[in-house]
């Protein structure tokens, strides 16, 4: 027996020694990686000399043959992160380098250079950060997990459910709600988290509803059922909040259930406005807000390209939907009360967008409205314009604005504006303590607008609101500090907008508007308040504003590109 024990002990010692040696192989092998199937397998490689990257510069380098890393140098320190944005995989090297962060060129998401954590949005996931060591000869050695190089994104760690006596309740199933429940767990909330969703689905990427016709919920949901189950986040789907009792700290639901809360976040969003006209309830008269809406549209259009589509409205949803329908329809007509589509961008840009749609075969009826809808057999057949003309219409889409889902707050002492928006402070707290609001409904301070309050229905801002609200619900005082970022894609052209210019009095355009290669500066009282571009200038301006810079109309008129030199950018290696 003694002999057997000695043999086993010797084997254990040898095994430990072997494991230690095996773990040290990356150092022994230098630039070569260790092969194997472990998810914790690392590669370590000298990717460049420190002289190859300048101060306030980003570059992408190969890490052996296993992938690529993004290097950034600030204040003499070199950081290494994933190369792609976790949202839509934009190359971060073409974005903007901020103070300790990199900003995505496409949609403005920001990632911490030291940790890879996502700090501004869109998207939910962070990116990997890698260990960096500067060698004596100036070599920059990076150590990275192979799985991180392959995935290029990661989910932040979340705490476990421990305290079942505290309920953190979120009303809403959109971007703000989804980000709030995740951030609560990531920031240390060990109580019960309950999300009340109006739709019978997990939160999903709603921005695709008016952009992608073949939309399937399984492809666009933000997280699967297992994610919420594993992190003890309870989703009550297909139910509405019908009443709020702030004194008893209770939310009454449409299924008769009553949910108690310690802290509450309201992110109920908005719903499409319907025209008050005859025939509005006929079949095939649709709105574009939910995944069910776009699936209904796809079913109505079919595959024969024999349907006439009439769209009422000139907003982003109207124009995106027109572009989406065009390849599948016999005709697409947009009926606009305004002279031009997207007139919020001014006459020159609105006019160019009108030309773009006409070039592609969309009919625009300007300064016109739909007066009534006619049908046969309960299904719409014609849209009658206010001038009496009857347009054939197999499908009618109403895109004439939206209203806030806040009726259930009436009589609760939660302050609500006359239009239904909910005023909040800089921490997203409403007029009642422990009750927060975010997303479309929040009339909240906007940093890029001198902290004046506004209700802005952007996907990026909704995610940001959810993130900030969660921190404040946990007592981690965090003020709003973001620059709104919006994007759309119309008939193959990407338009990106950042800032906030509610009442621009002039627009300065730099570039070729005809070729849709331009940057537009929206000015108000001599100050550039927002930028629209078809290139990466938008991300640079978001970064420029985020640190408190101010750009004047006079400056962009004199040299529209001079300010860009103050925002470091990367370069491909």
Secondary structure, DSSP 8 states (H G I E B T S, - for coil): -HHHHHHHHHHHHHHHHHHHHHHTHHHHHTT----SS-TT-EEEEEEEEGGGS-TTEEEEEE-TTS-EEEEEEETTEEEEE-SB-TTT--BGGGSEEETTEEE-TTT--EEETTT--EEE-SSS-B--EEEEEE-TTSEEEEEEEHHHHHH--B--------EEEEEEEEE--SHHHHHHHHHHHHTT--EEEEEEESSSS--B-GGGTTT-SS--HHHHBSS-HHHHHHTTEEEEET--EEEEETTTTEEEETTS-EEE-SEEEE---EEE----STTTTSBTEEE-SSHHHHHHHHHHHTTSS--EEEEE--SHHHHHHHHHHHTT-SEEEEE-SSSSTTGGG-HHHHHHHHHHHHHTT-EEETT--EEEEEEETTEEEEEEETTS-EEE-SEEEE-S-EEES-GGGTTSS----TTS-EE--TT-B-SSTTEEE-GGGEEEEEGGGTTEEE----HHHHHHHHHHHHHHHTT---------EEEEEETTEEEEEEE--TT-SEEEEEEETTTTEEEEEEEETTEEEEEEESSTHHHHHHHHHHTT---BHHHHHH-TTGGGGGSEEEE--
